[in-house]
Amino acid sequence: MGTFGEATALVARGTDEFGATLDAQWSVGTKLHGGYLLAVLARAARQSGAGERHPHVTAVSGAFVEPPAPGPADVRVEPLRIGRSLAQVRVSLAQEGRVRVESHVTLGVLDDGDPWWTSLPPVELPAEEDCFLAPTDPPGADFAVPLMAVVEERVDPAHLAFAFGAPTRKGEIASWQRLADGSDWDPLSLLVALDPVPPVSFDLGLSGWVPTIQLSAYIRRLPAPGPIRVRLSATDVGGDRMDEVAHVWDSKGRLVAQATQLAAVRLPD
Amino acid sequence: MGTFGEATALVARGTDEFGATLDAQWSVGTKLHGGYLLAVLARAARQSGAGERHPHVTAVSGAFVEPPAPGPADVRVEPLRIGRSLAQVRVSLAQEGRVRVESHVTLGVLDDGDPWWTSLPPVELPAEEDCFLAPTDPPGADFAVPLMAVVEERVDPAHLAFAFGAPTRKGEIASWQRLADGSDWDPLSLLVALDPVPPVSFDLGLSGWVPTIQLSAYIRRLPAPGPIRVRLSATDVGGDRMDEVAHVWDSKGRLVAQATQLAAVRLPD
């Protein structure tokens, strides 16, 4: 089983062009995980010319155009602006000449300072050992989640009622997360944590795949070592669309990342 | 004073290329308003080939690269995928050959149905006539807000304590909004409402311009006629960055749009 670093490694083909090898281990069902894909794109931004003086990914918005397949992919970075305090680039991931994911990435410099102001305390969770380790083969699910072998996710048992056919319908799923390779979280791997599995639709009694249409992530500060707390919630579901809002706190209880996504969902008639 | 439709009008130069004339009326201080700029880009997506079978803007993420100046601009649409239920395009706005704003836009079909599920009731506001009509020349501010002549914004007086030197520091500003031209809100003009003025930093005791770095907006359903309610809030301020989260409800009390943005903010030493 490869590490996160290996799964997102790039081979430089020039200043702003890279080759990636997308790793099927970072999948949900048969689809590569959206947060993993954004991490590959963001790493390319980081390793491009624009990243030389702007070492950290601070914002990523991705348009999911067509699911890429595991295997080789071409990643291209197009600088839009390289300024003093930040750099902005467009990054595309293509296979067979067709764009599969395209994103805008802002690079800058993060620190690990406390917030000047915050309105959102960390989500309350039982102790890690009292949470439920999400399996790669969820009982009752008709698909496997290989991602759960590389991301150790311990879900609040109170949010798992859906697995017993009794979803809370509160629209919230919270968990502890660690990378299974033992490495600490960083701005790139936090993109994986910002696109949690299972989707919050499970807690609303909706099963099935929920493909991301667009996802926008902000990395707010460098995470302290140790596990992170992740809260996923929804605001509104209708018209075959759902929003998912993710917040991530580090082991010091500080918000380190946040994201929103718009996803397609199949609603009952 | 032009209407919203006139201020965002485009001249087609081909299927996917347009000329725009950016209108200084839609400015905050000397800078064109971010939501207005996204509306120009989104209108181009809508009027491009991709919009033929997908009439509504449903998601827009924009990277603000360099503030454009009022006057002529070139808008180019690049189709990424035109599918059955949605279309995804990249749209850029350039002046003098340099990209100033670039976005990904998802088009689809919206309806005006009620949500299947929601967790967020409309923000509570005093009656419109009991709220404070935001002026184009705010007392005590060192810049004008021409936008307030085309967007009638009535702010909850409880959220205006900052104007008297006593910000609540709750990080919330809510308002009623109407277009001054008398037209009803639609998916394009809602993009203006999703980037409210004043920024929520004013309620935290921070003055000054807060330039948007990235903004991501979702239009969730067609708004009913009448005024909208807008709630702007912040989650975390630190490292010279702030997030702003906007929710918009229509006159029937349904969430019609939501957005998040990452903005640069100057914090006290």
Contacts between the chains, C-beta under 8 A, distances in Angstrom:
chain1	res1	chain2	res2	distance
A	58	B	213	7.8
A	58	B	241	7.1
A	58	B	262	7.2
A	59	B	213	6.1
A	59	B	214	4.5
A	59	B	262	5.0
A	61	B	61	3.8
A	61	B	63	7.3
A	61	B	104	6.9
A	61	B	214	5.8
A	61	B	216	5.5
A	63	B	61	7.3
A	63	B	80	6.6
A	63	B	88	5.4
A	63	B	90	7.8
A	63	B	104	4.0
A	63	B	106	7.1
A	65	B	80	4.8
A	65	B	81	4.7
A	65	B	88	5.5
A	66	B	81	6.1
A	80	B	63	6.6
A	80	B	65	4.8
A	80	B	99	5.7
A	80	B	102	6.3
A	81	B	65	4.6
A	81	B	66	6.1
A	85	B	240	7.7
A	85	B	264	7.5
A	86	B	213	6.9
A	88	B	63	5.4
A	88	B	65	5.5
A	88	B	213	7.8
A	90	B	63	7.8
A	90	B	90	7.9
A	90	B	102	6.6
A	99	B	80	5.7
A	102	B	80	6.3
A	102	B	90	6.6
A	102	B	104	6.6
A	104	B	61	6.9
A	104	B	63	4.0
A	104	B	102	6.6
A	104	B	104	7.4
A	104	B	214	6.6
A	106	B	63	7.1
A	106	B	213	5.6
A	106	B	214	6.0
A	106	B	262	7.5
A	110	B	239	6.5
A	111	B	239	5.8
A	113	B	238	6.2
A	113	B	239	6.3
A	114	B	238	7.0
A	115	B	236	5.0
A	115	B	237	6.2
A	115	B	238	4.0
A	116	B	237	4.9
A	116	B	238	4.9
A	116	B	267	5.3
A	117	B	169	7.2
A	117	B	171	6.9
A	117	B	204	5.7
A	117	B	234	7.5
A	117	B	236	7.4
A	117	B	237	4.3
A	117	B	238	7.6
A	118	B	235	6.8
A	118	B	236	4.7
A	118	B	237	7.2
A	118	B	238	7.7
A	119	B	170	7.6
A	119	B	171	5.0
A	119	B	233	7.0
A	119	B	234	6.5
A	119	B	235	5.8
A	119	B	236	7.6
A	120	B	235	5.0
A	120	B	236	6.9
A	169	B	117	7.2
A	170	B	119	7.5
A	171	B	117	6.9
A	171	B	119	5.0
A	204	B	117	5.7
A	213	B	58	7.8
A	213	B	59	6.1
A	213	B	86	6.9
A	213	B	88	7.8
A	213	B	106	5.6
A	214	B	59	4.6
A	214	B	61	5.9
A	214	B	104	6.6
A	214	B	106	6.0
A	214	B	216	6.9
A	214	B	218	7.8
A	216	B	61	5.5
A	216	B	214	6.9
A	216	B	216	3.5
A	216	B	260	6.3
A	218	B	214	7.8
A	218	B	241	7.8
A	218	B	243	6.1
A	218	B	260	7.7
A	218	B	262	4.9
A	220	B	236	5.7
A	220	B	238	6.8
A	220	B	239	7.1
A	220	B	241	6.9
A	220	B	243	7.7
A	221	B	238	6.5
A	221	B	239	6.0
A	233	B	119	7.0
A	234	B	117	7.5
A	234	B	119	6.5
A	235	B	118	6.8
A	235	B	119	5.8
A	235	B	120	5.0
A	235	B	247	7.5
A	235	B	255	6.6
A	235	B	258	6.5
A	236	B	115	5.0
A	236	B	117	7.4
A	236	B	118	4.6
A	236	B	119	7.6
A	236	B	120	6.9
A	236	B	220	5.7
A	236	B	255	4.6
A	236	B	258	7.6
A	237	B	115	6.2
A	237	B	116	5.0
A	237	B	117	4.4
A	237	B	118	7.2
A	238	B	113	6.2
A	238	B	114	7.0
A	238	B	115	4.0
A	238	B	116	4.9
A	238	B	117	7.6
A	238	B	118	7.8
A	238	B	220	6.9
A	238	B	221	6.5
A	239	B	110	6.5
A	239	B	111	5.8
A	239	B	113	6.3
A	239	B	220	7.1
A	239	B	221	6.1
A	240	B	85	7.7
A	241	B	58	7.1
A	241	B	218	7.8
A	241	B	220	6.9
A	243	B	218	6.1
A	243	B	220	7.7
A	243	B	258	6.5
A	247	B	235	7.5
A	255	B	235	6.6
A	255	B	236	4.6
A	258	B	235	6.5
A	258	B	236	7.6
A	258	B	243	6.5
A	258	B	260	7.6
A	260	B	216	6.3
A	260	B	218	7.7
A	260	B	258	7.6
A	260	B	260	5.3
A	262	B	58	7.2
A	262	B	59	5.0
A	262	B	106	7.5
A	262	B	218	4.9
A	264	B	85	7.5
A	267	B	116	5.3
